[in-house]
Amino acid sequence: MTNWVDRFIEAFTLLCGGKAPPRQMVLDWFNRELDSFELQEFALEHTPLKSAQGIAIIDAAVAIADQPQEGHDHDGGLLHDTERRA
């Protein structure tokens, strides 16, 4: 099972054409005590979606990371095939 930060980085990397941000850059972005715009700038530099704003790339990656890993519920527990919802 993956953790949220790993899922975010995976989604962000996909949205940035395969270029992964440094983990510390991601952690700095979500640290409310810091005022870092490096992740937003990274998104602007690396996304193939030239009409997208950097914050939109981050928001999209957050939406993907918020979903549980396939086969797991939102609390991280395994789902049985009979418990899956269509």
N, CA, C and O atoms as a CHARMM CRD file, in Angstrom:
* protein
*
  344
    1    1 MET  N      0.83400  -1.17700   0.00000 PROA 1      0.00000
    2    1 MET  CA     0.00000   0.00000   0.00000 PROA 1      0.00000
    3    1 MET  C      0.88400   1.24700   0.00000 PROA 1      0.00000
    4    1 MET  O      1.93300   1.26700   0.64300 PROA 1      0.00000
    5    2 THR  N      0.46900   2.26400  -0.70500 PROA 2      0.00000
    6    2 THR  CA     1.23700   3.50100  -0.76300 PROA 2      0.00000
    7    2 THR  C      0.68000   4.51100   0.22800 PROA 2      0.00000
    8    2 THR  O     -0.47200   4.41700   0.65100 PROA 2      0.00000
    9    3 ASN  N      1.51200   5.47400   0.58900 PROA 3      0.00000
   10    3 ASN  CA     1.00400   6.54800   1.43100 PROA 3      0.00000
   11    3 ASN  C      0.59000   7.72800   0.55000 PROA 3      0.00000
   12    3 ASN  O      0.84000   7.72600  -0.65500 PROA 3      0.00000
   13    4 TRP  N     -0.03800   8.72800   1.15200 PROA 4      0.00000
   14    4 TRP  CA    -0.59100   9.84700   0.39300 PROA 4      0.00000
   15    4 TRP  C      0.49200  10.60500  -0.37500 PROA 4      0.00000
   16    4 TRP  O      0.29600  10.94100  -1.54300 PROA 4      0.00000
   17    5 VAL  N      1.61600  10.87400   0.25600 PROA 5      0.00000
   18    5 VAL  CA     2.68200  11.63500  -0.40700 PROA 5      0.00000
   19    5 VAL  C      3.19300  10.88200  -1.62800 PROA 5      0.00000
   20    5 VAL  O      3.43700  11.48600  -2.67200 PROA 5      0.00000
   21    6 ASP  N      3.35600   9.56700  -1.50700 PROA 6      0.00000
   22    6 ASP  CA     3.80000   8.76900  -2.65800 PROA 6      0.00000
   23    6 ASP  C      2.78200   8.83300  -3.79700 PROA 6      0.00000
   24    6 ASP  O      3.15600   8.96200  -4.96200 PROA 6      0.00000
   25    7 ARG  N      1.49400   8.74200  -3.45500 PROA 7      0.00000
   26    7 ARG  CA     0.45700   8.82600  -4.49400 PROA 7      0.00000
   27    7 ARG  C      0.44600  10.21100  -5.13400 PROA 7      0.00000
   28    7 ARG  O      0.26800  10.33000  -6.34600 PROA 7      0.00000
   29    8 PHE  N      0.63600  11.26100  -4.33100 PROA 8      0.00000
   30    8 PHE  CA     0.67900  12.62000  -4.87000 PROA 8      0.00000
   31    8 PHE  C      1.84700  12.76000  -5.84200 PROA 8      0.00000
   32    8 PHE  O      1.67400  13.26300  -6.95200 PROA 8      0.00000
   33    9 ILE  N      3.02700  12.32200  -5.43300 PROA 9      0.00000
   34    9 ILE  CA     4.21800  12.44500  -6.29000 PROA 9      0.00000
   35    9 ILE  C      4.01700  11.66500  -7.58000 PROA 9      0.00000
   36    9 ILE  O      4.39400  12.14100  -8.65100 PROA 9      0.00000
   37   10 GLU  N      3.43100  10.47600  -7.49900 PROA 10     0.00000
   38   10 GLU  CA     3.18600   9.67100  -8.69400 PROA 10     0.00000
   39   10 GLU  C      2.24400  10.40400  -9.66100 PROA 10     0.00000
   40   10 GLU  O      2.51000  10.46200 -10.86100 PROA 10     0.00000
   41   11 ALA  N      1.16100  10.95200  -9.14600 PROA 11     0.00000
   42   11 ALA  CA     0.19900  11.67800  -9.98300 PROA 11     0.00000
   43   11 ALA  C      0.81700  12.95800 -10.54000 PROA 11     0.00000
   44   11 ALA  O      0.65000  13.27300 -11.71800 PROA 11     0.00000
   45   12 PHE  N      1.52700  13.68900  -9.69400 PROA 12     0.00000
   46   12 PHE  CA     2.16600  14.94100 -10.11100 PROA 12     0.00000
   47   12 PHE  C      3.18000  14.66300 -11.21800 PROA 12     0.00000
   48   12 PHE  O      3.26700  15.41100 -12.19200 PROA 12     0.00000
   49   13 THR  N      3.93600  13.59500 -11.06300 PROA 13     0.00000
   50   13 THR  CA     4.93300  13.21200 -12.05900 PROA 13     0.00000
   51   13 THR  C      4.27000  12.92700 -13.39600 PROA 13     0.00000
   52   13 THR  O      4.76200  13.36000 -14.43900 PROA 13     0.00000
   53   14 LEU  N      3.16800  12.21000 -13.37400 PROA 14     0.00000
   54   14 LEU  CA     2.43100  11.92700 -14.60600 PROA 14     0.00000
   55   14 LEU  C      1.97000  13.23300 -15.26200 PROA 14     0.00000
   56   14 LEU  O      2.08600  13.39500 -16.47700 PROA 14     0.00000
   57   15 LEU  N      1.45400  14.14800 -14.46600 PROA 15     0.00000
   58   15 LEU  CA     0.95900  15.42700 -14.98600 PROA 15     0.00000
   59   15 LEU  C      2.08700  16.34700 -15.45100 PROA 15     0.00000
   60   15 LEU  O      1.85100  17.33000 -16.15300 PROA 15     0.00000
   61   16 CYS  N      3.30600  16.01600 -15.05400 PROA 16     0.00000
   62   16 CYS  CA     4.47400  16.81200 -15.44700 PROA 16     0.00000
   63   16 CYS  C      5.33900  16.06900 -16.46400 PROA 16     0.00000
   64   16 CYS  O      6.55700  16.24400 -16.49800 PROA 16     0.00000
   65   17 GLY  N      4.71900  15.26200 -17.26900 PROA 17     0.00000
   66   17 GLY  CA     5.42300  14.60500 -18.36400 PROA 17     0.00000
   67   17 GLY  C      6.50800  13.64300 -17.93200 PROA 17     0.00000
   68   17 GLY  O      7.48000  13.43400 -18.65800 PROA 17     0.00000
   69   18 GLY  N      6.35300  13.05000 -16.74600 PROA 18     0.00000
   70   18 GLY  CA     7.32400  12.06800 -16.27000 PROA 18     0.00000
   71   18 GLY  C      8.44800  12.64400 -15.42800 PROA 18     0.00000
   72   18 GLY  O      9.32500  11.90200 -14.98500 PROA 18     0.00000
   73   19 LYS  N      8.44100  13.92900 -15.20200 PROA 19     0.00000
   74   19 LYS  CA     9.48300  14.57700 -14.39200 PROA 19     0.00000
   75   19 LYS  C      9.00100  14.66500 -12.94600 PROA 19     0.00000
   76   19 LYS  O      8.03900  15.37300 -12.64700 PROA 19     0.00000
   77   20 ALA  N      9.67400  13.94300 -12.05400 PROA 20     0.00000
   78   20 ALA  CA     9.27400  13.90100 -10.64800 PROA 20     0.00000
   79   20 ALA  C      9.87800  15.06700  -9.86500 PROA 20     0.00000
   80   20 ALA  O     11.04700  15.40500 -10.04900 PROA 20     0.00000
   81   21 PRO  N      9.08200  15.67400  -8.99700 PROA 21     0.00000
   82   21 PRO  CA     9.62000  16.72500  -8.13800 PROA 21     0.00000
   83   21 PRO  C     10.40400  16.09400  -6.98700 PROA 21     0.00000
   84   21 PRO  O     10.12000  14.96300  -6.59500 PROA 21     0.00000
   85   22 PRO  N     11.37700  16.80800  -6.45000 PROA 22     0.00000
   86   22 PRO  CA    12.04600  16.29500  -5.25100 PROA 22     0.00000
   87   22 PRO  C     11.03500  16.16500  -4.10200 PROA 22     0.00000
   88   22 PRO  O     10.17800  17.02900  -3.91900 PROA 22     0.00000
   89   23 ARG  N     11.14500  15.09200  -3.34400 PROA 23     0.00000
   90   23 ARG  CA    10.21800  14.85100  -2.22700 PROA 23     0.00000
   91   23 ARG  C     10.18400  16.03900  -1.26400 PROA 23     0.00000
   92   23 ARG  O      9.11300  16.41600  -0.78900 PROA 23     0.00000
   93   24 GLN  N     11.33200  16.62300  -0.97600 PROA 24     0.00000
   94   24 GLN  CA    11.36700  17.74400  -0.03700 PROA 24     0.00000
   95   24 GLN  C     10.59400  18.94400  -0.57500 PROA 24     0.00000
   96   24 GLN  O      9.98900  19.68500   0.20100 PROA 24     0.00000
   97   25 MET  N     10.60500  19.14700  -1.89400 PROA 25     0.00000
   98   25 MET  CA     9.83600  20.23500  -2.50000 PROA 25     0.00000
   99   25 MET  C      8.34200  20.02900  -2.24100 PROA 25     0.00000
  100   25 MET  O      7.61900  20.98200  -1.94800 PROA 25     0.00000
  101   26 VAL  N      7.89300  18.79200  -2.35100 PROA 26     0.00000
  102   26 VAL  CA     6.49000  18.46700  -2.08500 PROA 26     0.00000
  103   26 VAL  C      6.16800  18.70900  -0.61200 PROA 26     0.00000
  104   26 VAL  O      5.15100  19.32200  -0.28700 PROA 26     0.00000
  105   27 LEU  N      7.02700  18.23000   0.26700 PROA 27     0.00000
  106   27 LEU  CA     6.79400  18.42000   1.70400 PROA 27     0.00000
  107   27 LEU  C      6.78400  19.89800   2.07000 PROA 27     0.00000
  108   27 LEU  O      5.99000  20.32500   2.90900 PROA 27     0.00000
  109   28 ASP  N      7.65300  20.67500   1.45100 PROA 28     0.00000
  110   28 ASP  CA     7.68600  22.12200   1.71200 PROA 28     0.00000
  111   28 ASP  C      6.40000  22.79900   1.26800 PROA 28     0.00000
  112   28 ASP  O      5.91500  23.71200   1.93700 PROA 28     0.00000
  113   29 TRP  N      5.83600  22.35500   0.13000 PROA 29     0.00000
  114   29 TRP  CA     4.60700  22.95300  -0.38600 PROA 29     0.00000
  115   29 TRP  C      3.45800  22.78700   0.62100 PROA 29     0.00000
  116   29 TRP  O      2.67000  23.70900   0.83200 PROA 29     0.00000
  117   30 PHE  N      3.37600  21.60800   1.23300 PROA 30     0.00000
  118   30 PHE  CA     2.27900  21.31700   2.15000 PROA 30     0.00000
  119   30 PHE  C      2.57600  21.72400   3.59800 PROA 30     0.00000
  120   30 PHE  O      1.73600  21.52200   4.47500 PROA 30     0.00000
  121   31 ASN  N      3.74100  22.28500   3.85500 PROA 31     0.00000
  122   31 ASN  CA     4.08600  22.79700   5.17900 PROA 31     0.00000
  123   31 ASN  C      3.53800  24.21600   5.29700 PROA 31     0.00000
  124   31 ASN  O      4.03400  25.12800   4.63600 PROA 31     0.00000
  125   32 ARG  N      2.53100  24.40600   6.12200 PROA 32     0.00000
  126   32 ARG  CA     1.86200  25.70800   6.23900 PROA 32     0.00000
  127   32 ARG  C      2.75700  26.79000   6.84300 PROA 32     0.00000
  128   32 ARG  O      2.45100  27.97800   6.74300 PROA 32     0.00000
  129   33 GLU  N      3.83700  26.38900   7.45600 PROA 33     0.00000
  130   33 GLU  CA     4.75100  27.36900   8.04100 PROA 33     0.00000
  131   33 GLU  C      5.69600  27.96600   7.00700 PROA 33     0.00000
  132   33 GLU  O      6.32800  28.99200   7.26000 PROA 33     0.00000
  133   34 LEU  N      5.79200  27.33200   5.85000 PROA 34     0.00000
  134   34 LEU  CA     6.65800  27.82400   4.78300 PROA 34     0.00000
  135   34 LEU  C      5.81400  28.51100   3.71600 PROA 34     0.00000
  136   34 LEU  O      4.63000  28.21200   3.56100 PROA 34     0.00000
  137   35 ASP  N      6.41400  29.40700   3.00200 PROA 35     0.00000
  138   35 ASP  CA     5.72800  30.10400   1.91300 PROA 35     0.00000
  139   35 ASP  C      6.48500  29.80900   0.62600 PROA 35     0.00000
  140   35 ASP  O      7.06700  30.70100   0.00900 PROA 35     0.00000
  141   36 SER  N      6.46500  28.52900   0.23200 PROA 36     0.00000
  142   36 SER  CA     7.23900  28.07200  -0.91800 PROA 36     0.00000
  143   36 SER  C      6.35700  27.96100  -2.15700 PROA 36     0.00000
  144   36 SER  O      5.25000  27.42600  -2.09900 PROA 36     0.00000
  145   37 PHE  N      6.86000  28.47100  -3.27100 PROA 37     0.00000
  146   37 PHE  CA     6.15800  28.36900  -4.54700 PROA 37     0.00000
  147   37 PHE  C      6.93400  27.48700  -5.52600 PROA 37     0.00000
  148   37 PHE  O      6.61000  27.44300  -6.71300 PROA 37     0.00000
  149   38 GLU  N      7.95200  26.78800  -5.03300 PROA 38     0.00000
  150   38 GLU  CA     8.79900  25.98000  -5.90700 PROA 38     0.00000
  151   38 GLU  C      8.01800  24.88600  -6.62500 PROA 38     0.00000
  152   38 GLU  O      8.26700  24.62900  -7.80300 PROA 38     0.00000
  153   39 LEU  N      7.08600  24.24100  -5.94500 PROA 39     0.00000
  154   39 LEU  CA     6.33700  23.15400  -6.57200 PROA 39     0.00000
  155   39 LEU  C      5.44600  23.69900  -7.68600 PROA 39     0.00000
  156   39 LEU  O      5.31700  23.07800  -8.74100 PROA 39     0.00000
  157   40 GLN  N      4.84000  24.84500  -7.45600 PROA 40     0.00000
  158   40 GLN  CA     3.99600  25.46900  -8.47400 PROA 40     0.00000
  159   40 GLN  C      4.83400  25.85200  -9.69900 PROA 40     0.00000
  160   40 GLN  O      4.41000  25.65600 -10.83800 PROA 40     0.00000
  161   41 GLU  N      6.00600  26.39100  -9.45400 PROA 41     0.00000
  162   41 GLU  CA     6.90600  26.75800 -10.55600 PROA 41     0.00000
  163   41 GLU  C      7.38500  25.51400 -11.29900 PROA 41     0.00000
  164   41 GLU  O      7.50000  25.52600 -12.52400 PROA 41     0.00000
  165   42 PHE  N      7.66400  24.44100 -10.55900 PROA 42     0.00000
  166   42 PHE  CA     8.07600  23.17400 -11.16200 PROA 42     0.00000
  167   42 PHE  C      6.97800  22.67000 -12.09900 PROA 42     0.00000
  168   42 PHE  O      7.25900  22.23300 -13.21500 PROA 42     0.00000
  169   43 ALA  N      5.73300  22.73200 -11.64200 PROA 43     0.00000
  170   43 ALA  CA     4.61000  22.28200 -12.46100 PROA 43     0.00000
  171   43 ALA  C      4.52800  23.08800 -13.75400 PROA 43     0.00000
  172   43 ALA  O      4.32100  22.51900 -14.82600 PROA 43     0.00000
  173   44 LEU  N      4.68500  24.38500 -13.66400 PROA 44     0.00000
  174   44 LEU  CA     4.62800  25.24000 -14.85800 PROA 44     0.00000
  175   44 LEU  C      5.73700  24.90400 -15.84700 PROA 44     0.00000
  176   44 LEU  O      5.52600  24.93400 -17.05900 PROA 44     0.00000
  177   45 GLU  N      6.90000  24.59000 -15.33400 PROA 45     0.00000
  178   45 GLU  CA     8.04500  24.29100 -16.19200 PROA 45     0.00000
  179   45 GLU  C      7.94100  22.93800 -16.87700 PROA 45     0.00000
  180   45 GLU  O      8.45800  22.76500 -17.98100 PROA 45     0.00000
  181   46 HSD  N      7.27800  21.97200 -16.23600 PROA 46     0.00000
  182   46 HSD  CA     7.35100  20.59800 -16.71800 PROA 46     0.00000
  183   46 HSD  C      6.05500  20.01600 -17.26500 PROA 46     0.00000
  184   46 HSD  O      6.09100  18.95600 -17.89100 PROA 46     0.00000
  185   47 THR  N      4.92600  20.65500 -17.05900 PROA 47     0.00000
  186   47 THR  CA     3.69100  20.05800 -17.56700 PROA 47     0.00000
  187   47 THR  C      3.58800  20.21400 -19.08000 PROA 47     0.00000
  188   47 THR  O      3.92300  21.26600 -19.62400 PROA 47     0.00000
  189   48 PRO  N      3.12500  19.16800 -19.75900 PROA 48     0.00000
  190   48 PRO  CA     2.87400  19.29800 -21.19800 PROA 48     0.00000
  191   48 PRO  C      1.56200  20.03900 -21.46700 PROA 48     0.00000
  192   48 PRO  O      1.25500  20.35900 -22.61600 PROA 48     0.00000
  193   49 LEU  N      0.80300  20.30800 -20.43200 PROA 49     0.00000
  194   49 LEU  CA    -0.48100  21.01800 -20.55200 PROA 49     0.00000
  195   49 LEU  C     -0.21500  22.51800 -20.46600 PROA 49     0.00000
  196   49 LEU  O     -0.40900  23.12700 -19.41400 PROA 49     0.00000
  197   50 LYS  N      0.21800  23.09600 -21.54400 PROA 50     0.00000
  198   50 LYS  CA     0.69300  24.47800 -21.53800 PROA 50     0.00000
  199   50 LYS  C     -0.37100  25.50300 -21.16400 PROA 50     0.00000
  200   50 LYS  O     -0.03400  26.61800 -20.76500 PROA 50     0.00000
  201   51 SER  N     -1.66700  25.14100 -21.28800 PROA 51     0.00000
  202   51 SER  CA    -2.71700  26.08600 -20.89800 PROA 51     0.00000
  203   51 SER  C     -3.05900  25.98100 -19.40600 PROA 51     0.00000
  204   51 SER  O     -3.83700  26.78500 -18.89200 PROA 51     0.00000
  205   52 ALA  N     -2.48500  24.99800 -18.71500 PROA 52     0.00000
  206   52 ALA  CA    -2.80500  24.79200 -17.30100 PROA 52     0.00000
  207   52 ALA  C     -1.96600  25.69600 -16.40100 PROA 52     0.00000
  208   52 ALA  O     -0.79800  25.96800 -16.68100 PROA 52     0.00000
  209   53 GLN  N     -2.58400  26.15000 -15.32500 PROA 53     0.00000
  210   53 GLN  CA    -1.85800  26.88600 -14.30800 PROA 53     0.00000
  211   53 GLN  C     -1.16900  25.88700 -13.39000 PROA 53     0.00000
  212   53 GLN  O     -1.62800  24.75600 -13.23300 PROA 53     0.00000
  213   54 GLY  N     -0.06900  26.31000 -12.78700 PROA 54     0.00000
  214   54 GLY  CA     0.66900  25.42700 -11.88700 PROA 54     0.00000
  215   54 GLY  C     -0.18500  24.90000 -10.75700 PROA 54     0.00000
  216   54 GLY  O     -0.09000  23.72900 -10.39000 PROA 54     0.00000
  217   55 ILE  N     -1.02800  25.76900 -10.20200 PROA 55     0.00000
  218   55 ILE  CA    -1.87300  25.34400  -9.08600 PROA 55     0.00000
  219   55 ILE  C     -2.88600  24.29600  -9.53500 PROA 55     0.00000
  220   55 ILE  O     -3.27900  23.43900  -8.74300 PROA 55     0.00000
  221   56 ALA  N     -3.31600  24.35500 -10.79900 PROA 56     0.00000
  222   56 ALA  CA    -4.26100  23.36100 -11.31400 PROA 56     0.00000
  223   56 ALA  C     -3.61600  21.98100 -11.37700 PROA 56     0.00000
  224   56 ALA  O     -4.27200  20.97400 -11.11300 PROA 56     0.00000
  225   57 ILE  N     -2.34000  21.93300 -11.72500 PROA 57     0.00000
  226   57 ILE  CA    -1.61100  20.65400 -11.75200 PROA 57     0.00000
  227   57 ILE  C     -1.52900  20.09400 -10.33500 PROA 57     0.00000
  228   57 ILE  O     -1.73600  18.89900 -10.12500 PROA 57     0.00000
  229   58 ILE  N     -1.23000  20.94900  -9.37200 PROA 58     0.00000
  230   58 ILE  CA    -1.14400  20.51700  -7.97100 PROA 58     0.00000
  231   58 ILE  C     -2.51000  20.03400  -7.49200 PROA 58     0.00000
  232   58 ILE  O     -2.60900  18.98400  -6.85600 PROA 58     0.00000
  233   59 ASP  N     -3.56300  20.79300  -7.79400 PROA 59     0.00000
  234   59 ASP  CA    -4.91500  20.40400  -7.37500 PROA 59     0.00000
  235   59 ASP  C     -5.32500  19.06800  -7.98400 PROA 59     0.00000
  236   59 ASP  O     -5.94700  18.24600  -7.31100 PROA 59     0.00000
  237   60 ALA  N     -4.98000  18.84500  -9.25600 PROA 60     0.00000
  238   60 ALA  CA    -5.31500  17.58100  -9.91100 PROA 60     0.00000
  239   60 ALA  C     -4.57400  16.42100  -9.24300 PROA 60     0.00000
  240   60 ALA  O     -5.15300  15.35500  -9.03400 PROA 60     0.00000
  241   61 ALA  N     -3.31000  16.62000  -8.91100 PROA 61     0.00000
  242   61 ALA  CA    -2.53400  15.57400  -8.24200 PROA 61     0.00000
  243   61 ALA  C     -3.09700  15.29500  -6.84500 PROA 61     0.00000
  244   61 ALA  O     -3.11100  14.14700  -6.40200 PROA 61     0.00000
  245   62 VAL  N     -3.55600  16.33100  -6.15700 PROA 62     0.00000
  246   62 VAL  CA    -4.18400  16.15000  -4.84000 PROA 62     0.00000
  247   62 VAL  C     -5.44500  15.29700  -4.98400 PROA 62     0.00000
  248   62 VAL  O     -5.66800  14.37500  -4.19900 PROA 62     0.00000
  249   63 ALA  N     -6.26300  15.60400  -5.98200 PROA 63     0.00000
  250   63 ALA  CA    -7.50100  14.84000  -6.19200 PROA 63     0.00000
  251   63 ALA  C     -7.20400  13.36600  -6.43200 PROA 63     0.00000
  252   63 ALA  O     -7.91100  12.49700  -5.92100 PROA 63     0.00000
  253   64 ILE  N     -6.17200  13.08500  -7.19800 PROA 64     0.00000
  254   64 ILE  CA    -5.79600  11.69500  -7.46600 PROA 64     0.00000
  255   64 ILE  C     -5.23600  11.04100  -6.19800 PROA 64     0.00000
  256   64 ILE  O     -5.58100   9.90300  -5.88000 PROA 64     0.00000
  257   65 ALA  N     -4.38500  11.75300  -5.48700 PROA 65     0.00000
  258   65 ALA  CA    -3.77100  11.19200  -4.27600 PROA 65     0.00000
  259   65 ALA  C     -4.79400  10.93700  -3.17800 PROA 65     0.00000
  260   65 ALA  O     -4.61000  10.05200  -2.34300 PROA 65     0.00000
  261   66 ASP  N     -5.86800  11.71300  -3.18200 PROA 66     0.00000
  262   66 ASP  CA    -6.90600  11.53300  -2.16000 PROA 66     0.00000
  263   66 ASP  C     -7.68800  10.24400  -2.32700 PROA 66     0.00000
  264   66 ASP  O     -8.38100   9.81900  -1.40200 PROA 66     0.00000
  265   67 GLN  N     -7.59000   9.61700  -3.48700 PROA 67     0.00000
  266   67 GLN  CA    -8.28200   8.34700  -3.71800 PROA 67     0.00000
  267   67 GLN  C     -7.45500   7.21500  -3.11300 PROA 67     0.00000
  268   67 GLN  O     -6.22800   7.22000  -3.21400 PROA 67     0.00000
  269   68 PRO  N     -8.11200   6.25600  -2.49100 PROA 68     0.00000
  270   68 PRO  CA    -7.35000   5.13600  -1.93000 PROA 68     0.00000
  271   68 PRO  C     -6.75600   4.29500  -3.04600 PROA 68     0.00000
  272   68 PRO  O     -7.25100   4.27800  -4.17300 PROA 68     0.00000
  273   69 GLN  N     -5.68900   3.60500  -2.70200 PROA 69     0.00000
  274   69 GLN  CA    -5.08000   2.68500  -3.65900 PROA 69     0.00000
  275   69 GLN  C     -6.11100   1.62900  -4.03300 PROA 69     0.00000
  276   69 GLN  O     -6.89800   1.19800  -3.19000 PROA 69     0.00000
  277   70 GLU  N     -6.10700   1.21300  -5.29500 PROA 70     0.00000
  278   70 GLU  CA    -7.06100   0.20700  -5.76600 PROA 70     0.00000
  279   70 GLU  C     -7.02600  -1.01300  -4.86200 PROA 70     0.00000
  280   70 GLU  O     -5.95800  -1.55000  -4.56600 PROA 70     0.00000
  281   71 GLY  N     -8.19500  -1.44500  -4.42900 PROA 71     0.00000
  282   71 GLY  CA    -8.28900  -2.61200  -3.56800 PROA 71     0.00000
  283   71 GLY  C     -8.25100  -2.28000  -2.08800 PROA 71     0.00000
  284   71 GLY  O     -8.29600  -3.17900  -1.24800 PROA 71     0.00000
  285   72 HSD  N     -8.16700  -0.98000  -1.75300 PROA 72     0.00000
  286   72 HSD  CA    -8.13500  -0.55100  -0.35300 PROA 72     0.00000
  287   72 HSD  C     -9.25200   0.45500  -0.11500 PROA 72     0.00000
  288   72 HSD  O     -9.67500   1.16100  -1.03000 PROA 72     0.00000
  289   73 ASP  N     -9.72000   0.51000   1.12300 PROA 73     0.00000
  290   73 ASP  CA   -10.71900   1.51800   1.43400 PROA 73     0.00000
  291   73 ASP  C    -10.01600   2.81700   1.82700 PROA 73     0.00000
  292   73 ASP  O     -8.78700   2.88200   1.80800 PROA 73     0.00000
  293   74 HSD  N    -10.76700   3.83300   2.17500 PROA 74     0.00000
  294   74 HSD  CA   -10.18600   5.14000   2.48700 PROA 74     0.00000
  295   74 HSD  C     -9.34300   5.13100   3.76200 PROA 74     0.00000
  296   74 HSD  O     -8.53600   6.03500   3.97700 PROA 74     0.00000
  297   75 ASP  N     -9.52600   4.12300   4.60300 PROA 75     0.00000
  298   75 ASP  CA    -8.71900   4.01400   5.81700 PROA 75     0.00000
  299   75 ASP  C     -7.50100   3.12600   5.62700 PROA 75     0.00000
  300   75 ASP  O     -6.74800   2.89000   6.57100 PROA 75     0.00000
  301   76 GLY  N     -7.30400   2.63000   4.40700 PROA 76     0.00000
  302   76 GLY  CA    -6.13100   1.82000   4.11700 PROA 76     0.00000
  303   76 GLY  C     -6.35300   0.32700   4.25700 PROA 76     0.00000
  304   76 GLY  O     -5.46000  -0.46300   3.94900 PROA 76     0.00000
  305   77 GLY  N     -7.53900  -0.07500   4.71900 PROA 77     0.00000
  306   77 GLY  CA    -7.82400  -1.49100   4.86700 PROA 77     0.00000
  307   77 GLY  C     -8.12300  -2.13600   3.52600 PROA 77     0.00000
  308   77 GLY  O     -8.60200  -1.47900   2.60200 PROA 77     0.00000
  309   78 LEU  N     -7.83900  -3.42000   3.42700 PROA 78     0.00000
  310   78 LEU  CA    -8.11200  -4.15000   2.18300 PROA 78     0.00000
  311   78 LEU  C     -9.60700  -4.37000   2.01900 PROA 78     0.00000
  312   78 LEU  O    -10.31600  -4.67700   2.97800 PROA 78     0.00000
  313   79 LEU  N    -10.06800  -4.20900   0.79700 PROA 79     0.00000
  314   79 LEU  CA   -11.45300  -4.52100   0.46300 PROA 79     0.00000
  315   79 LEU  C    -11.51900  -5.93700  -0.09100 PROA 79     0.00000
  316   79 LEU  O    -10.63400  -6.35300  -0.83900 PROA 79     0.00000
  317   80 HSD  N    -12.54000  -6.66700   0.26300 PROA 80     0.00000
  318   80 HSD  CA   -12.78400  -7.97000  -0.36000 PROA 80     0.00000
  319   80 HSD  C    -13.58400  -7.72000  -1.62700 PROA 80     0.00000
  320   80 HSD  O    -14.32600  -6.74100  -1.71300 PROA 80     0.00000
  321   81 ASP  N    -13.44000  -8.59300  -2.60400 PROA 81     0.00000
  322   81 ASP  CA   -14.13400  -8.41400  -3.87300 PROA 81     0.00000
  323   81 ASP  C    -15.64600  -8.21300  -3.66800 PROA 81     0.00000
  324   81 ASP  O    -16.26500  -7.45400  -4.41300 PROA 81     0.00000
  325   82 THR  N    -16.24100  -8.87000  -2.68500 PROA 82     0.00000
  326   82 THR  CA   -17.67500  -8.72800  -2.45900 PROA 82     0.00000
  327   82 THR  C    -18.02500  -7.37300  -1.84700 PROA 82     0.00000
  328   82 THR  O    -19.19200  -6.98000  -1.84300 PROA 82     0.00000
  329   83 GLU  N    -17.03300  -6.66100  -1.33200 PROA 83     0.00000
  330   83 GLU  CA   -17.28400  -5.35300  -0.71200 PROA 83     0.00000
  331   83 GLU  C    -17.08900  -4.19600  -1.68800 PROA 83     0.00000
  332   83 GLU  O    -17.44100  -3.05800  -1.37500 PROA 83     0.00000
  333   84 ARG  N    -16.54100  -4.46900  -2.84900 PROA 84     0.00000
  334   84 ARG  CA   -16.30200  -3.39000  -3.81800 PROA 84     0.00000
  335   84 ARG  C    -17.61600  -2.84900  -4.32800 PROA 84     0.00000
  336   84 ARG  O    -18.58700  -3.58100  -4.52100 PROA 84     0.00000
  337   85 ARG  N    -17.62000  -1.56700  -4.53700 PROA 85     0.00000
  338   85 ARG  CA   -18.82500  -0.92200  -5.08100 PROA 85     0.00000
  339   85 ARG  C    -18.55800  -0.53700  -6.51900 PROA 85     0.00000
  340   85 ARG  O    -17.44900  -0.13300  -6.87100 PROA 85     0.00000
  341   86 ALA  N    -19.57400  -0.66500  -7.34200 PROA 86     0.00000
  342   86 ALA  CA   -19.44200  -0.33000  -8.76600 PROA 86     0.00000
  343   86 ALA  C    -19.46400   1.16900  -8.95900 PROA 86     0.00000
  344   86 ALA  O    -19.36600   1.64700 -10.08900 PROA 86     0.00000
